[in-house]
Amino acid sequence: MTEKVRDQDKTHFGYKDVNPDDKEKLVAGVFHSVADSYDMMNDLMSMGVHRIWKRFTVELSAVRKGHHVLDIAGGTGDLTKQFSRLVGDTGRVVLADINESMLRVGRDRLIDQGIVGNVEYVQANAECLPFPENTFDCITIAFGLRNVTDKDEALRSMCRVLKPGGRLLVLEFSKTNNPLLTKAYDAYSFSLLPFMGKLVAGDSESYRYLAESIRKHPDQETLKAMMKEAGFVNNTYHNMTGGIVALHKGIKP
């Protein structure tokens, strides 16, 4: 069953029930707080494994020279950097993020690394992407969909701006069916993660929210069904690290 957030009186911000119109501002506050330490915390939280997850996403994207790519919730630009090299001078990559602080950090980081010329930066809400229909060959959203208020609307928006035959890749934390792994992951998420957030970023509550948001995100089969309902076909997913992370792929017919 898909969630219809806008039809409800409440939605979730982590484990808290909030008004749907308030969630966007609350999530924005989290990422304004963690933007400057985001990359360091990603490496610490995943012990560097997030780079392997992202590398697999790029491999599954089938992006090549001349393609147009949209990297939603692109944050500090890990995927955009790799796509920029793949699409070359004749292609284009748009790094889009709803959060101005994350977009600024990503833009500055990529420019400092010499990634210029074929990358654009757009502050945008995934639920109402400001692009014409049939614009992109590939869309990625990595660790961002769980923060979107109306995920169904966002998926429909992504389908609209993809070209026919284009592919959507959703890289996101998911659910593991291994009881021992689940127990260990819960202990890590709700004890060690907020502690690291306070130590490194000076913010334990934002990382407690991130742990809670993972638990509230749809599981693999539910997200697959949501993508189908949004208009995607040939929907599949690949579990990684025991299902802690899943990469979903869908095609626009």
N, C-alpha and C positions, 0 to 999 in steps of 0.2 A: 504494500500500500504506500503510495506517495504522500508526502506531506503538503497540505494546502495552507501555508502559513498565513497568507493575507485573509483567509476566510475565518481565522481563529481570533479570539480576543487576546490570546497570549502566545508567545513563542519562547524559546529558551535562549538564555545567555549563560552557557555552562549549565549548571544545575538550577539556576534561578529562572523563574517565569517572569518575563518582561513583556511590555507592549511591543508589537512588531516594529512600530516606527522608532522605538528607542534602541533597538538592538544595533542598528548601524552606528549610532554614536558611541555606544559602549564598546563595540569592537574597534572602532577608530581609536578610542582612548588606549586600548591595549597596545595597538601597533605603533601609535605615537610614542608610547613609553619604551618599547623594546627595539625600535628601528635601528638605533646606533649599535646595539650589541647583538643584532639578529644573527649575523653570520657566525660569530663566535659561539653563540648559544646553540646554533644548529649543529656545529661540529661537536660540541661537548655533549649535547643531548643524544645524538645518534652515534657518537664515537666515529664520526666520519662516514657512516654507512649511507647517509642521505645522498652522498655524491654517486654511489652505485645505483641507488633508486632513480636518480635523475638521468644518469647515463643510459639506463635501460629505457627510460621514457623517450630520450632522443633517438635511440636506435629503433624503437617501435613507431616513431613518427613518420618515417620514410620521407622526411624533408630533404629536398635537394636544391640545386642551384636554380634561382629564379622564382622560388616559391614565396608566397606571402604567408607569414606566420603571426598569430596572435598569442602572446603569453600573458594570460589573465592572472591577476594576483601575483605578478612576476617579481614583486618584492625587490630584492637586491640583485637580480639579474642573472642567476646561475644558468637557467635555461636559455634566456635571451642571448647570452654570450656564445653559447654553443650553436644556436640557430643562426646567429649572424654570420658565423664562419661557413655554415653549410649553404646558405642561400646566396652568398656572394654579392657582387656589385649589382646584379640584375634583380635581386630579391629584396624583400623588406620584412623586418621584424618589428612588431609593435609590442612594447612592454606596457601593459596596462595594470593599474592598481588603483583601488578606491581611496587608498590612504596616501596623503600628500607626503608624509614623512618617509614612508617606505619608498615611494617613487623618487624622491630626492636622493636618498641614499643609493638606490639602484642606478640612477642616472650618473651621479658623481663617480661611483665605483667603475662603471663601464667606460666612461670617458677617460678616467685615469689609466685604464688598461688599454686605451687606444681603440676601443670599440666605437667607431663613429661612421657616419655615412649611410648605413642601411638600417639604422635603428631609430624608431620614433618612440616618444613617451606620451602616454595619454592617461589622465586621471579619469577613471570610468567605473561605473557600477555594473557588475556582471549581469544584473537583472534587466538592464536596458542599455546594451552596448551601442555606442554612438557611431556605428558603421553601417554602410549600405548592405543589402542582401548580397550573398554570394561573393564575398570579398576575399576570404582566406582559404588557403589550401589545408592548413592545419591550425588547430587551437589546442593549447595546453592550459591546464590550471592545476598547479602543484601546491598542495597543502593550503588551499584557499576556499574550496567549496563548502567546507564545514562552517565557515564563518559567514556565509551568505544567508540572509534572512529567508528568502523564498528561492529555494534551490530549483524547484520545478520551473519557475519563470526564468531563472538564469540559464538552465539547460535549453529552454526554448529559444532564448536570445542567442545562445551560441550556435544552435542549429541554423537559425536565420542567417547569420553572417558567414557561415561556412559555404564554400562552393559545393555543388553536387559532386559526390565522390570524395570530398574532404573528410578528414578524420579529427575527432575530438579525443584527447587523452586527459583523463582525470587521475592524477596521482594524489592519494589521500590515505591518511591513517584509517584502518578498518578494524575488523574483528578477527580474533584468533579462536579456534575451537580447541586449542590445547589447554587444559585446565592448569597445568603447572606453569606454562608460559604466561597465561592470563594473570595468575596470582603474582608472579614475579614482576610483570609489566605494571600491574596496579600499584604494587609497593613502590616501584621506581617512579611512576608518574605522580603519585600523590604525596610522596615523602622527599625523594631526592631531587626531583625536578623543581619544585618550588624553592628548595634550599639553594640549588645552583642559580636559579633566577635571582634570588636575593643577593647571593654572593657576587655574581658577575654583572647583572644588570640593575641591581638595587631594587628589584621588583619581584616579590614572590607571588603576589596576587594575580598578575597577568599570566604567569606560567601555571598557576593553579587553574585559571580559566581555560588555558589551552588544553590541559589534561582533561578537564570536564567536557570540553567541546568535542574531543575525540570520542568520548563515550556516548555522546548524543548523536553522533553522525550515523547515517544509515549504513547497515551492513552491506556486504558485497552484492548479494542477490537483490536487495531492495534498491540499491543505486542502479544496478543493471536494468531493473524494471522501470525506474524513473527515466533513464536515458531512452528506453524504447518508447515510453509514453510521450517524450519530448520530440520524437520524430526520427531518432537514430535507428539504424539497422546494423545487423552483424555485431551486436554488442557482446563483448567478452571482457574478462578480467584476469589478471595474473596476480596471485598472492606472492608477496615477498616477505622475508624474515618471519615466516610462520603465520602470515596473515596480519601481522601488525600493520603492514602497509599493503595496499592493493592498487594496481594500475588498471583502470577501466579504459576500454577503447570502443568507440562507436563511429559509424560512418553515416554521412548525410546522403540519402538516396538521390 
